[in-house]
Every structure is written in C-alpha cells, then in structure tokens.
Amino acid sequence: MERDLIRPGSSMAIIHDVHATGKILCAMMNLLEPTGISPKDITAIVVAEFPVHRGRQMLREQGFGAVNVHSLLTYGSA
C-alpha cells in the first residue's frame, strides 16, 4: 500500500475474524497512526469476540479506546 493512500480525516473499516486479546487490532492501529486517521473514525467489524480476554480494555490502555468495535457474535462476558 502506498504511504499517502489514506488521507487524514478519512474514515475506515477494519474487518477482523476474532477479537480476543486486542493485540491484532492494536497492531493495526499502530500501522494506521502515521496516516493521521483518528481512532474515532475507525470502525472494527469482528466476526467473533471473546470479552473474557479483555481486548477492548487493551485498546483503551493503548490509547485506541475511541475505535468503534462491532461484533457479530460475542462468546461469554468480561
């Protein structure tokens, strides 16, 4: 992907299979950070989420708490 393909102020959707610990979404956010996209303009759509692993908490701790996470399936609870 070219460096200037994503413009600051753009909105983006990330499609992810499983959201558990949050490490993959945090890695994606770290890759997108230099583009100037704000976490509030990013929506993560995940097929399955396992809240017991506290992935949303990790996003908040890493400064990405504004990312809007939508889960199709949620297994268990935190």
N, C-alpha and C positions, 0 to 999 in steps of 0.2 A: 504494500500500500504506500502510496506517495505521502510524503511528510505533510504537505499542505492540502490533502484531500478533504479533511474535516475542518470546517471553518469555525472559529469561536462564535458562540451563540447558537450553534446548531443543536438540534435535539437528536437523540439516538436511542435505538432499542438494541439491547443485547439479548440474544436467545441462548439459554443455557439449559443443560439437561437436569442436573441435580445440584441443588443448593443445600449444602450441609455446613461445613466449617467456615465458608465465606472466602477461603483463600483464592479461589479462581476468580471470583468477582473482584476482589481487591487487586489482584494482578491485572485484570482488565482495566480497572480504574487507574492504576498506576501508569499503564500504557497510554491511556487517553488523556491523562492530566496535562501533558505538554501541548495538547491541541487547543487548550483553553475552554473546552466544554465543561460546564458546571455540572456537578453531580445531580443537581435538581432537574437538569434537562435530560437525564438518562433514565430510561426505564429498563429494568431487567425482567425478562419473562422466563420463568423456570418451569420445567415440567413437574418436578417433584422437589419438595422442600422437607427437610428434617430439622425442625426447630430445636430439638434436643442438643444439636451440635453448635448452636448459638451463632450461626452465620451472620444474621442481621446485627448482632452485638459486635462482631468483628468489623463489619462495615462501619458502624458508628465509631468504634475505637480508632479506626484508621482514618477518620475524617470524611467518610463517604456515606454518612447516615442519611443524606438527602436523596440518595438513589431510591427510586420507586421500584420496589420488588413485587411482582405479581406471580403467584404460584398457582399452577393448575391443580396440583394435588399437594396436600400437606399431611404428613405422617407424624403422629404423636404431637406433643406440645412441649414448650420450654418449661 
